[in-house]
């Protein structure tokens, strides 16, 4: 009789421990899901398509209603150079990138922040 009571107590302790562990795991899963659901804005921001430098330069030029020819004359380069920058065939030099940022009234960091 004592053995069966001891086995029952041991089984009861194991059962309670398993229920406690299962409850803790369930709590962790719920906590992780709440954190994941709350991070939707961050996930959406990261999933946005990043632009190339050429696309950023083209968008800035269009936003300021400037032509490639006007940008080229302002920087002292050819219109073809501006076209190559915008279609991604080449990148502007650091000096030209600084001049572009100044022409568009923004910072170099703002031009480069969405570049992949």
C-alpha distances in whole Angstrom, upper triangle without the diagonal:
4,5,5,6,9,10,11,12,14,15,16,18,20,21,23,24,26,27,29,30,31,33,35,36,37,39,41,42,43,45,47,48,49,51,52,54,55,57,59,62,62,61,64,66,65,66,69,72,73,77,79,82,85,83,83,86,87,85,87,90,90,89,92,94,95,97,96,100,100,97,98,102,100,98,101,99,100,99,97,95,94,93,91,89,88,87,85,88,88,87,89,90,89,92,92,89,90,93,91,88,91,93,90,90,86,84,84,80,80,82,79,76,75,77,74
4,5,5,6,9,10,11,12,14,15,16,18,20,21,22,24,26,27,29,30,31,33,34,36,37,39,40,42,43,45,46,48,49,51,52,54,56,58,61,60,60,63,65,64,64,68,70,72,75,78,80,83,81,81,85,86,84,85,89,89,87,90,92,94,95,95,98,98,95,97,100,98,96,99,97,98,97,96,94,92,91,90,87,87,86,84,86,87,85,87,88,86,90,90,87,87,91,89,86,89,91,88,88,84,82,82,78,78,80,77,74,74,75,72
4,5,5,6,8,10,10,12,14,15,16,18,20,21,22,24,26,27,28,30,31,33,34,36,37,39,40,42,43,45,46,48,49,51,52,54,56,59,59,58,61,63,62,62,66,68,69,73,75,78,81,79,79,82,84,82,83,87,87,85,88,91,92,93,92,96,96,93,94,98,96,94,97,95,96,95,93,91,90,89,87,85,84,83,81,84,84,83,85,86,84,88,88,84,85,89,87,85,88,89,87,86,82,81,80,76,76,78,75,72,71,73,70
4,5,5,6,9,10,10,12,14,15,16,18,20,21,22,24,25,26,28,30,31,32,34,36,37,38,40,42,43,45,46,47,49,51,52,54,58,57,56,59,61,60,61,64,67,68,72,74,77,79,78,77,81,82,80,82,85,85,84,87,89,90,92,91,95,95,92,93,97,95,93,96,94,95,94,92,90,89,88,86,84,83,82,80,83,83,82,84,85,84,87,87,84,85,88,86,84,87,88,85,85,81,80,79,75,75,77,74,71,70,72,69
4,5,5,6,9,10,10,12,14,15,16,18,20,21,22,24,25,27,28,30,31,33,35,36,37,39,40,42,43,45,46,48,49,51,53,56,56,55,58,60,59,60,63,66,67,71,73,76,79,77,77,80,82,79,81,84,84,83,86,88,90,91,90,94,94,91,93,96,94,92,95,94,94,93,92,90,88,87,86,83,82,82,80,82,83,81,84,84,83,86,86,83,84,87,85,82,85,87,84,84,80,78,78,74,74,76,73,70,69,71,68
4,5,5,6,9,10,11,12,14,15,16,18,20,21,23,24,26,27,29,30,31,33,35,36,37,39,41,42,43,45,46,48,50,52,55,54,54,57,59,58,58,62,64,66,69,72,74,77,75,75,78,80,78,79,83,83,81,84,86,88,89,89,92,92,89,91,94,92,90,93,91,92,91,90,87,86,85,84,81,81,80,78,80,81,79,81,82,80,84,84,81,81,85,83,80,83,85,82,82,78,76,76,72,72,74,71,68,67,69,66
4,5,5,6,8,10,10,12,14,15,16,18,20,21,22,24,26,27,28,30,31,33,34,36,37,39,40,42,43,45,46,48,50,53,53,52,55,57,56,56,60,62,64,67,69,72,75,73,73,76,78,76,77,81,81,79,82,85,86,87,87,90,90,87,89,92,90,88,91,89,90,89,87,85,84,83,81,79,78,78,76,78,78,77,79,80,79,82,82,79,80,83,81,79,82,84,81,80,77,75,74,70,71,72,69,66,66,67,64
4,5,5,6,9,10,10,12,14,15,16,18,20,21,22,24,25,27,28,30,31,33,34,36,37,39,40,42,43,45,46,48,52,51,50,53,56,55,55,59,61,63,66,69,71,74,72,72,76,77,75,76,80,79,78,81,83,85,86,86,89,89,86,88,91,89,88,91,89,90,88,87,85,83,83,81,79,78,77,75,78,78,77,79,80,78,82,82,78,79,82,80,78,81,83,80,79,76,74,73,70,70,71,69,66,65,66,64
4,5,5,6,9,10,10,12,14,15,16,18,20,21,22,24,25,27,29,30,31,33,35,36,37,39,40,42,43,45,47,50,50,49,52,55,54,54,58,60,62,65,68,70,73,71,71,74,76,74,75,79,78,77,80,82,84,85,85,88,88,85,87,90,88,86,89,88,89,87,86,84,82,82,80,78,77,76,74,77,77,76,78,78,77,80,80,77,78,81,79,76,79,81,78,77,74,72,72,68,68,70,67,64,63,65,63
4,5,5,6,9,10,11,12,14,15,16,18,20,21,22,24,26,27,29,30,32,33,35,36,38,39,41,42,44,46,49,48,47,51,53,52,52,56,58,60,63,65,68,71,69,69,72,74,72,73,77,76,75,78,80,82,83,82,86,86,83,84,88,86,84,87,85,86,85,84,81,80,79,78,75,74,74,72,74,74,73,75,76,74,78,78,74,75,79,77,74,77,79,76,76,72,70,69,66,66,68,65,62,61,63,60
4,5,5,6,9,10,10,12,14,15,16,18,20,21,22,24,26,27,28,30,31,33,34,36,37,39,40,42,44,47,47,46,49,51,50,50,54,56,58,62,64,67,69,68,67,71,72,70,72,75,75,73,76,79,80,82,81,85,84,81,83,86,84,83,86,84,85,83,82,80,78,78,76,74,73,72,70,73,73,72,74,75,73,77,77,73,74,78,76,73,76,78,75,75,71,69,69,65,65,67,64,61,60,61,59
4,5,5,6,9,10,11,12,14,15,16,18,20,21,22,24,26,27,28,30,31,33,35,36,37,39,41,43,46,46,45,48,50,49,50,53,56,57,61,64,66,69,67,67,70,71,69,71,74,74,72,75,78,79,81,80,84,84,81,83,86,84,82,85,84,84,83,82,80,78,77,76,74,72,72,70,73,73,72,74,75,73,76,76,73,74,77,75,72,75,77,74,73,70,68,68,64,64,66,63,60,59,61,59
4,5,5,6,9,10,11,12,14,15,16,18,20,21,23,24,26,27,29,30,32,33,35,36,37,39,41,45,44,43,47,49,48,48,52,54,56,60,62,64,67,65,65,68,70,68,69,73,72,71,74,76,78,79,79,82,82,79,81,84,82,80,83,82,83,81,80,78,76,76,74,72,71,70,68,71,71,70,72,72,71,74,74,71,71,75,73,70,73,75,72,71,68,66,65,62,62,64,61,58,57,59,57
4,6,5,6,9,10,10,12,14,15,16,18,20,21,22,24,26,27,28,30,32,33,34,36,38,40,43,42,41,45,47,45,46,50,52,53,57,59,62,65,63,63,66,68,66,67,70,70,69,72,74,76,77,76,80,80,77,78,82,80,78,81,79,80,79,78,75,74,73,72,69,68,68,66,68,69,67,69,70,69,72,72,69,70,73,71,68,71,73,70,70,66,65,64,60,60,62,59,56,55,57,54
4,5,5,6,9,10,10,12,14,15,16,18,20,21,22,24,26,27,28,30,31,33,35,36,38,41,41,40,43,45,44,45,48,51,53,56,59,61,64,62,62,65,67,65,66,69,69,68,71,73,75,76,75,79,79,76,78,81,79,77,81,79,80,78,77,75,73,73,71,69,68,67,65,68,68,67,69,70,69,72,72,68,69,72,70,68,71,73,70,69,66,64,63,60,60,61,59,55,55,56,54
4,5,5,6,9,10,10,12,14,15,16,18,20,21,22,24,26,27,29,30,31,33,35,37,40,40,39,42,44,44,44,48,50,52,56,58,61,63,61,61,65,66,64,65,68,68,66,69,72,73,75,75,78,78,75,77,80,78,76,80,78,79,77,76,74,72,72,71,68,67,67,65,68,68,66,68,69,67,71,71,67,68,71,69,66,69,71,68,67,64,62,62,58,58,60,58,54,54,55,53
4,5,5,6,9,10,11,12,14,15,17,18,20,21,23,24,26,27,29,30,32,33,35,39,38,37,40,42,41,42,46,48,50,53,56,58,61,59,59,62,64,62,63,66,66,65,68,70,72,73,72,76,76,73,75,78,76,74,77,76,76,75,74,72,70,70,68,66,65,64,62,65,65,64,66,66,65,68,68,65,65,69,67,64,67,69,66,65,62,60,59,56,56,58,55,52,51,53,51
4,5,5,6,8,10,10,12,14,15,16,18,20,21,22,24,26,27,28,30,32,34,37,36,35,38,41,40,40,44,46,48,51,54,56,59,57,57,61,62,60,61,65,64,63,66,68,70,71,71,74,74,71,73,76,74,72,76,74,75,73,72,70,68,68,66,64,63,62,60,63,63,62,64,65,63,67,67,63,64,67,65,63,66,68,65,64,61,59,58,55,55,56,54,50,50,51,49
4,5,5,6,9,10,10,12,14,15,16,18,20,21,22,24,26,27,28,30,32,36,35,34,37,40,39,39,43,46,47,51,54,56,59,57,56,60,61,59,60,64,63,62,65,67,69,70,70,74,73,70,72,76,74,72,75,74,75,73,72,70,68,67,66,64,62,62,60,63,63,62,64,65,64,67,67,63,64,67,65,62,65,67,64,63,60,58,58,54,54,56,53,50,49,51,49
4,5,5,6,9,10,10,12,14,15,16,18,20,21,23,24,26,27,29,31,34,34,33,36,38,38,39,42,45,46,50,52,55,58,56,55,59,60,58,59,62,62,60,63,66,68,69,69,72,72,69,71,74,72,70,74,72,73,72,71,69,67,66,65,62,61,61,59,62,62,61,63,63,62,65,65,61,62,65,63,60,63,65,62,61,58,56,56,52,52,54,52,48,48,49,47
4,5,5,6,9,10,11,12,14,15,16,18,20,21,22,24,26,27,29,33,32,31,34,36,35,36,40,42,44,47,50,52,55,53,53,56,58,55,57,60,60,59,62,64,65,67,66,70,70,67,68,72,70,68,71,70,70,69,68,66,64,64,62,60,59,58,56,59,59,58,60,60,59,62,62,59,60,63,61,58,61,63,60,59,56,54,54,50,50,52,49,46,45,47,45
4,5,5,6,9,10,10,12,14,15,16,18,20,21,22,24,26,28,31,31,30,33,35,34,35,38,41,42,46,49,51,54,52,51,55,56,54,56,59,59,57,60,63,64,66,65,69,69,66,68,71,69,67,70,69,70,68,67,65,63,62,61,59,57,57,55,58,58,57,59,60,59,62,62,58,59,62,60,58,61,62,59,59,55,54,53,50,49,51,49,45,44,46,44
4,5,5,6,9,10,11,12,14,15,16,18,20,21,23,24,27,30,30,29,32,34,34,34,38,40,42,46,49,51,54,52,51,55,56,53,55,58,58,56,59,62,63,65,65,68,68,65,67,70,68,67,70,69,69,68,67,65,63,62,61,59,57,57,55,58,59,57,59,60,58,62,61,58,58,61,59,57,60,61,58,57,54,53,52,49,48,50,48,45,44,46,44
4,5,5,6,9,10,10,12,14,15,17,18,20,21,23,25,28,28,27,30,32,32,33,36,39,40,44,46,49,52,50,49,53,54,52,53,56,56,54,57,60,61,63,63,66,66,63,65,68,66,64,67,66,67,66,65,63,61,60,59,56,55,55,53,56,56,55,56,57,56,59,59,55,56,59,57,54,57,59,56,55,52,50,50,46,46,48,45,42,42,43,41
4,5,5,6,9,10,11,12,14,15,16,18,20,21,23,27,26,25,28,30,29,30,34,36,38,41,44,46,49,47,47,50,52,49,51,54,54,53,56,58,59,61,60,64,64,61,63,66,64,62,65,64,65,63,62,60,58,58,56,54,53,52,51,54,54,52,54,55,54,57,57,53,54,57,55,53,56,57,54,54,50,49,48,45,44,46,44,40,39,41,39
4,5,5,6,9,10,11,12,14,15,16,18,20,22,25,25,24,27,29,29,29,33,36,37,41,44,46,49,47,46,50,51,49,50,54,53,52,55,57,59,60,60,64,63,60,62,66,64,62,65,64,65,63,62,60,58,58,56,54,52,52,51,54,54,53,55,56,54,57,57,53,54,57,55,52,55,57,54,53,50,49,48,45,44,46,44,40,39,41,39
4,5,5,6,9,10,11,12,14,15,17,19,21,24,24,23,26,28,28,29,32,35,37,40,43,45,48,46,45,49,50,48,49,52,52,50,53,56,57,59,59,63,62,59,61,64,62,61,64,63,64,62,61,59,57,57,56,53,52,52,50,53,54,52,54,55,53,56,56,52,53,56,54,51,54,55,52,51,48,47,47,43,42,44,42,39,38,40,38
4,5,5,6,9,10,11,12,14,15,17,19,22,21,21,24,26,25,26,30,33,34,38,40,43,45,43,43,46,48,45,46,50,50,48,51,54,55,57,56,60,60,57,59,62,60,58,61,60,61,59,59,56,54,54,53,50,49,49,47,50,50,49,50,51,50,53,53,49,50,53,51,48,51,53,50,49,46,44,44,40,40,42,39,36,35,37,35
4,5,5,6,9,10,10,12,14,15,17,21,20,19,22,25,24,24,28,31,32,36,39,41,44,42,41,45,46,44,45,49,48,47,50,52,54,55,55,59,58,55,57,60,59,57,60,59,60,58,57,55,53,52,51,49,47,47,46,49,49,47,49,51,49,52,52,48,49,52,50,48,51,52,49,48,45,44,43,40,39,41,39,35,34,36,34
4,5,5,6,9,10,11,12,14,16,19,20,19,22,24,24,24,28,31,32,36,39,42,44,42,41,45,46,43,45,48,48,46,49,51,53,55,55,58,58,55,57,60,58,57,60,59,60,58,57,55,53,53,52,49,48,48,46,49,50,48,50,51,50,53,52,49,49,52,50,47,50,51,48,48,44,43,43,40,39,41,39,35,34,36,35
4,5,5,6,9,10,11,13,15,18,18,18,21,22,22,23,27,30,31,35,38,40,43,40,39,43,44,42,43,46,46,44,47,50,51,53,53,57,56,53,55,58,56,55,58,57,58,56,56,54,51,51,50,48,46,46,45,48,48,46,48,49,47,50,50,46,47,50,48,45,48,49,46,45,42,41,41,37,36,38,36,33,32,34,33
4,5,5,6,9,10,11,13,16,15,15,18,20,19,20,24,27,28,32,35,37,40,38,37,40,42,39,41,44,44,42,45,48,49,51,50,54,54,51,53,56,54,53,56,54,55,54,53,51,49,48,47,45,43,43,42,45,45,43,45,46,45,48,47,44,45,47,45,43,46,47,44,43,40,39,38,35,34,36,34,30,30,32,30
4,5,5,6,8,10,11,15,15,14,17,19,19,19,23,26,27,31,34,37,39,37,36,40,41,38,40,43,43,41,44,46,48,50,50,53,53,50,52,55,54,52,56,54,55,53,52,50,48,48,47,44,43,43,41,44,45,43,45,47,45,48,48,44,45,47,45,43,46,47,44,43,40,39,39,35,34,36,34,31,29,31,30
4,5,5,6,9,11,13,14,14,16,19,19,20,23,26,28,31,34,37,39,37,36,40,40,38,39,43,42,40,43,45,47,49,49,53,52,50,52,55,53,52,55,54,55,53,52,51,48,48,47,44,43,43,42,45,45,44,45,47,45,48,47,43,44,47,44,42,44,46,42,42,39,38,38,34,33,35,34,30,29,32,30
4,6,5,6,9,12,11,12,15,16,16,18,21,24,25,29,32,34,37,34,33,37,38,36,37,40,40,38,41,43,45,47,47,51,50,47,49,52,50,49,52,51,52,50,50,48,45,45,44,42,40,41,39,43,43,41,42,43,42,44,44,40,41,44,41,39,42,43,40,39,36,35,35,31,30,32,31,27,26,29,27
4,5,5,7,10,10,9,12,14,14,15,18,21,23,26,29,32,34,32,31,35,36,34,35,38,38,36,39,42,43,45,45,49,48,45,48,50,49,47,51,49,50,48,48,46,43,43,42,39,38,38,37,40,40,39,40,42,40,43,43,39,40,42,40,38,41,42,39,38,35,34,34,30,29,31,29,26,24,27,25
4,5,6,9,10,10,12,14,15,15,18,21,23,27,30,33,35,32,31,35,36,33,35,38,37,35,39,41,43,45,45,48,48,45,48,51,49,48,51,50,50,48,48,46,44,43,43,40,38,38,37,41,41,40,41,43,42,44,43,40,41,43,40,38,41,42,38,38,35,35,35,31,30,31,30,26,25,28,26
4,6,8,9,10,12,13,15,16,18,21,23,26,30,32,34,32,30,34,35,32,33,37,36,34,37,40,42,44,44,47,46,44,46,49,47,46,50,49,49,48,47,45,43,43,42,39,38,38,37,41,41,39,40,42,40,43,42,38,39,41,39,36,39,40,37,36,33,32,33,29,28,30,28,25,24,27,26
4,6,5,6,9,10,11,12,15,18,20,23,26,28,31,28,27,31,32,29,30,34,34,32,35,37,39,41,41,44,44,41,43,46,44,43,47,45,46,44,44,42,40,39,39,36,34,35,34,37,37,35,37,38,37,39,39,35,36,38,36,33,36,37,34,33,30,29,29,26,25,27,25,21,20,23,22
4,5,5,6,9,10,10,13,16,18,21,25,27,29,27,26,29,30,27,29,32,32,30,33,35,37,39,39,43,42,40,42,45,43,42,46,44,45,43,42,41,38,38,37,35,33,33,32,36,36,34,36,38,36,39,38,34,35,38,35,32,35,36,33,33,30,29,29,26,24,26,25,21,20,22,22
4,5,5,6,9,10,11,15,16,19,23,25,27,24,23,27,27,24,26,29,29,27,30,32,34,36,36,40,39,36,39,42,40,39,42,41,42,40,40,38,35,35,35,32,30,31,30,34,34,32,33,35,34,36,35,31,32,34,32,29,32,33,29,29,26,26,26,23,21,23,22,18,17,20,20
4,5,5,6,9,10,14,15,18,21,23,26,23,22,26,27,24,25,29,29,27,30,32,34,36,36,39,38,36,38,41,39,38,41,40,41,39,39,37,34,34,34,31,29,30,29,32,32,30,31,33,31,34,33,30,30,33,30,28,31,32,29,28,25,24,24,21,20,21,20,16,15,18,17
4,5,5,6,9,12,14,17,20,23,25,23,22,26,27,24,26,29,29,28,31,33,34,36,36,39,39,36,38,41,40,39,42,40,41,39,38,37,34,34,33,30,29,29,28,31,32,30,32,33,32,35,34,30,32,34,31,29,32,33,30,30,27,26,26,23,21,22,21,17,16,18,17
4,5,5,6,10,12,16,19,21,23,21,20,24,24,22,23,27,26,25,28,30,32,33,33,37,37,34,36,39,38,37,40,39,39,37,36,35,32,32,31,29,27,27,26,30,30,29,31,33,32,34,33,29,31,33,30,28,31,31,28,28,25,25,25,22,20,21,20,17,14,17,16
4,5,6,9,10,13,17,19,21,18,17,21,22,19,21,24,24,22,25,28,29,31,31,34,34,31,34,36,35,34,37,36,36,34,34,32,30,29,29,26,24,25,24,28,28,26,27,29,28,31,30,26,27,29,26,24,27,28,25,25,22,22,21,18,16,17,16,13,11,14,14
4,6,8,9,12,15,18,20,18,17,21,22,20,22,25,25,24,27,29,30,32,31,35,34,32,34,37,35,34,37,35,36,34,33,32,29,29,28,25,24,24,23,26,26,25,26,28,27,30,29,25,27,29,27,25,28,29,26,26,23,22,21,18,17,18,16,13,11,13,12
4,6,8,12,15,18,20,18,18,21,22,20,22,25,25,24,27,29,30,31,31,35,35,32,34,37,36,35,38,36,36,34,33,31,29,28,28,25,23,23,22,26,26,25,27,29,29,32,30,27,29,31,28,26,30,30,27,28,25,24,23,21,19,19,18,15,12,14,12
4,6,9,13,15,17,14,14,18,18,16,18,22,21,20,24,25,27,28,27,31,31,28,31,34,32,32,35,33,33,31,30,29,26,25,25,23,20,20,20,24,24,23,25,27,27,29,28,24,26,28,25,23,27,27,24,25,22,22,21,19,17,16,15,13,10,12,11
4,6,10,13,14,12,12,16,16,15,17,20,19,19,23,24,25,26,25,29,29,26,28,32,30,29,32,30,30,28,27,26,23,22,22,19,17,17,16,20,21,20,22,25,25,27,26,22,25,26,23,22,26,26,23,24,21,21,20,18,16,15,14,13,9,10,9
4,7,10,12,10,10,13,14,13,15,18,18,18,21,23,23,24,23,27,27,24,26,29,28,26,29,27,28,26,25,23,21,20,19,17,15,15,14,18,18,17,19,21,21,24,22,19,21,23,20,19,23,23,20,22,19,18,17,15,13,12,11,9,6,6,5
4,6,8,6,6,10,11,10,12,15,15,16,18,20,20,21,19,23,23,21,22,26,25,23,26,24,24,22,21,19,17,17,16,13,11,12,11,15,15,14,16,19,19,21,19,16,19,20,17,17,20,20,18,20,17,17,15,14,13,10,9,9,6,5,6
4,5,5,6,9,10,11,13,14,16,17,19,20,20,19,18,21,22,19,20,23,23,21,23,21,21,19,18,16,15,14,13,10,9,9,8,11,11,10,13,16,16,19,17,14,17,19,16,16,19,19,17,20,17,17,14,14,13,10,9,10,8,5,6
4,5,5,6,9,10,11,12,14,15,17,18,17,17,15,19,19,16,17,20,19,17,20,18,18,17,16,14,12,12,11,8,7,9,7,11,10,8,9,12,13,15,13,10,13,15,12,12,16,16,14,17,14,14,11,12,11,8,7,10,8,6,8
4,5,5,6,9,10,11,12,14,15,16,15,15,12,16,17,14,15,18,18,16,19,16,16,14,13,12,9,9,8,5,4,6,5,9,9,8,9,13,14,16,13,11,15,15,12,13,17,16,14,17,16,16,14,15,14,10,10,13,11,9,11
4,5,5,6,9,10,10,12,14,15,15,15,13,17,18,15,17,20,20,19,21,19,19,16,16,15,12,11,11,9,6,7,8,12,12,12,13,16,17,19,16,14,17,17,14,14,18,17,14,17,16,16,15,15,13,10,11,12,10,9,11
4,5,5,6,9,10,10,12,14,14,15,14,17,17,14,16,20,18,17,20,19,19,17,17,16,13,13,13,10,8,10,11,14,14,12,12,15,16,17,15,12,14,15,11,11,15,14,11,14,12,13,11,12,10,7,8,10,8,8,11
4,5,5,6,9,10,11,12,11,12,10,14,14,11,13,16,15,14,17,15,16,14,14,12,9,10,11,8,6,9,10,13,12,10,10,13,14,15,12,10,12,12,8,9,12,11,9,12,11,12,11,13,11,7,10,12,11,10,13
4,5,5,6,8,10,10,10,10,9,13,13,11,13,16,16,15,18,16,16,13,13,13,9,9,11,9,6,8,10,13,14,13,13,16,17,18,15,13,16,15,11,12,15,13,11,14,14,16,15,16,14,11,13,15,13,13,15
4,5,5,6,9,10,10,12,12,15,15,13,16,18,17,18,20,19,19,16,17,16,13,13,14,12,9,12,13,17,17,15,16,19,19,20,17,15,17,16,12,13,15,13,11,13,13,15,15,15,13,10,13,14,12,12,15
4,5,5,6,9,9,11,11,15,13,11,14,17,15,15,18,18,18,16,17,16,13,14,15,13,10,14,15,18,17,15,15,17,17,18,15,12,14,13,9,9,12,10,7,10,9,12,12,13,11,8,12,13,12,13,17
4,5,5,6,5,7,8,11,10,8,11,13,12,13,16,15,15,13,15,14,10,11,14,12,10,13,15,17,17,15,14,17,18,17,14,13,14,13,9,10,12,9,7,11,12,14,14,16,14,11,15,17,16,16,19
4,5,5,6,8,9,12,12,11,14,16,15,17,19,18,18,15,17,17,13,13,16,14,11,14,16,19,19,18,18,21,21,21,18,17,18,17,13,14,15,13,10,13,14,17,17,19,16,14,17,18,17,17,20
4,5,8,11,13,15,14,13,16,18,17,18,21,21,21,18,20,20,16,16,19,17,14,17,19,22,22,20,19,22,22,22,19,17,18,17,13,13,14,12,9,11,12,15,16,18,14,13,16,17,16,17,21
4,6,9,11,13,11,11,14,15,14,15,19,19,19,17,19,19,15,16,19,17,15,18,20,23,22,20,19,21,21,20,17,16,17,15,12,12,12,9,7,9,11,15,16,18,15,14,18,19,18,19,23
4,7,10,12,10,10,14,15,14,16,19,19,18,16,18,18,15,15,19,17,15,18,20,23,23,21,20,23,23,22,19,18,19,17,14,15,15,12,10,13,15,18,19,21,19,17,20,22,21,22,25
4,7,8,6,7,10,11,11,13,15,15,15,12,15,15,12,13,16,15,13,16,19,20,20,19,17,20,21,20,16,16,17,15,12,14,14,10,9,13,15,18,18,21,19,16,20,22,21,21,24
4,5,5,6,9,10,11,13,14,13,12,9,12,13,10,10,14,14,12,15,17,19,19,18,17,20,21,20,16,17,18,16,13,16,16,12,12,16,18,20,20,23,21,18,21,23,23,22,25
4,5,5,6,9,10,11,12,10,9,6,8,9,6,7,10,10,9,12,14,15,15,15,14,17,19,18,14,15,17,14,12,15,16,12,13,16,18,20,19,22,20,17,20,22,22,20,23
4,5,5,6,9,10,10,9,8,5,9,10,8,9,13,13,13,15,17,18,17,17,16,18,20,18,15,16,18,15,13,17,17,13,15,18,20,22,21,24,23,20,23,26,25,24,27
4,5,5,6,9,10,10,10,8,12,12,10,12,15,15,14,17,19,20,19,18,16,18,20,18,14,16,17,13,12,15,14,11,12,15,17,20,20,23,22,19,22,25,25,24,27
4,6,5,6,8,8,9,8,11,10,7,10,13,12,12,15,16,17,16,15,13,15,16,14,11,12,13,10,8,11,11,8,10,13,15,16,16,19,18,16,18,21,21,20,24
4,5,5,6,5,5,5,8,8,6,9,11,11,12,15,16,16,15,14,12,14,15,14,10,12,14,11,10,13,14,11,13,16,18,19,18,21,21,18,20,23,23,22,25
4,5,5,6,7,8,11,11,10,13,15,15,16,19,20,20,18,18,15,16,18,15,12,15,15,12,12,15,14,11,14,17,19,20,20,24,23,20,23,26,26,25,28
4,6,8,10,10,14,13,11,14,16,15,16,19,20,21,19,17,14,15,16,13,10,13,13,9,9,12,11,8,11,13,16,17,17,21,20,18,21,24,25,24,27
4,6,9,10,13,10,9,13,14,13,15,18,18,18,16,14,11,12,12,10,7,10,10,7,8,11,10,9,12,14,15,16,15,19,19,17,19,22,23,22,25
4,7,9,12,10,10,14,15,14,16,19,20,19,17,16,12,13,14,11,9,13,13,10,11,15,14,12,15,18,19,20,19,23,23,20,22,26,26,25,27
4,7,8,7,8,11,11,11,14,16,16,15,13,13,10,11,14,12,9,12,14,11,11,15,15,14,16,19,20,20,19,22,22,19,21,25,25,23,25
4,5,5,7,9,10,11,13,15,16,14,13,14,12,14,17,15,12,15,17,14,14,18,18,16,18,21,22,23,21,25,24,21,23,26,26,24,26
4,5,5,6,9,10,11,12,14,14,13,14,13,15,18,17,13,15,18,15,14,17,18,15,17,20,21,22,21,24,23,20,22,25,24,23,25
4,5,5,6,9,10,10,12,11,11,12,12,15,18,17,14,16,19,17,15,19,20,18,19,23,23,24,22,25,24,21,22,25,24,22,23
4,5,5,6,9,10,11,9,8,9,8,11,14,14,11,12,15,14,13,16,18,16,17,20,21,21,19,22,22,18,19,22,22,19,21
4,5,5,6,9,10,10,9,9,8,11,14,14,10,11,14,12,10,14,15,13,14,17,18,18,17,19,19,15,17,20,19,17,20
4,5,5,6,8,8,9,10,11,14,17,17,14,14,17,16,13,17,19,16,16,20,20,21,19,22,21,17,18,21,20,18,19
4,5,5,6,5,6,8,9,12,15,16,13,14,17,16,14,17,20,18,18,22,21,21,19,21,21,17,17,20,19,16,18
4,6,5,6,5,5,6,10,12,14,10,10,14,13,11,14,16,15,15,18,18,17,15,17,17,13,14,17,16,13,15
4,5,8,8,8,9,13,15,16,13,12,16,15,12,14,17,15,14,18,17,18,16,18,16,13,14,16,15,13,15
4,6,8,9,12,15,18,19,16,15,19,19,16,18,21,19,18,22,21,21,19,20,19,16,16,18,16,14,15
4,5,7,10,13,16,18,15,14,18,18,16,17,21,20,19,22,21,20,17,19,18,15,14,17,15,12,12
4,7,10,13,16,18,15,15,19,19,17,20,22,21,21,24,23,23,20,21,21,18,17,20,19,15,15
4,7,9,12,14,12,12,16,16,15,17,20,19,20,22,21,20,17,19,20,16,15,19,18,14,15
4,6,9,11,9,9,12,13,12,14,17,17,17,20,18,17,14,16,16,13,12,16,15,12,13
4,6,8,6,6,9,10,9,11,14,14,15,17,16,15,12,15,16,12,12,16,16,14,16
4,5,5,6,9,10,10,12,14,15,16,18,17,15,12,15,17,14,13,17,18,16,18
4,5,5,6,9,10,11,12,14,15,16,15,13,9,12,14,12,12,16,17,15,17
4,5,5,6,9,10,11,12,14,15,15,13,11,14,16,14,14,18,20,18,21
4,5,5,6,9,10,10,12,14,14,13,10,14,15,13,14,17,19,17,19
4,5,5,6,9,10,11,12,11,10,7,10,11,9,10,13,15,13,16
4,5,5,6,9,10,11,10,8,6,10,11,10,11,14,17,16,19
4,5,5,6,9,10,10,10,9,13,14,12,14,17,19,18,21
4,5,5,6,8,9,9,8,12,12,9,12,15,16,15,19
4,5,5,6,5,5,6,9,8,7,10,13,14,14,18
4,5,5,6,7,8,12,11,11,14,16,18,18,22
4,5,8,10,11,14,13,12,15,18,19,19,23
4,6,9,10,13,11,10,13,15,16,17,20
4,7,10,12,10,11,14,15,17,18,22
4,7,8,7,7,11,12,14,15,19
4,5,5,7,9,10,13,14,17
4,5,5,6,9,11,11,15
4,5,5,6,9,10,13
4,5,5,8,10,13
4,6,7,8,11
4,6,5,9
4,6,8
4,6
4
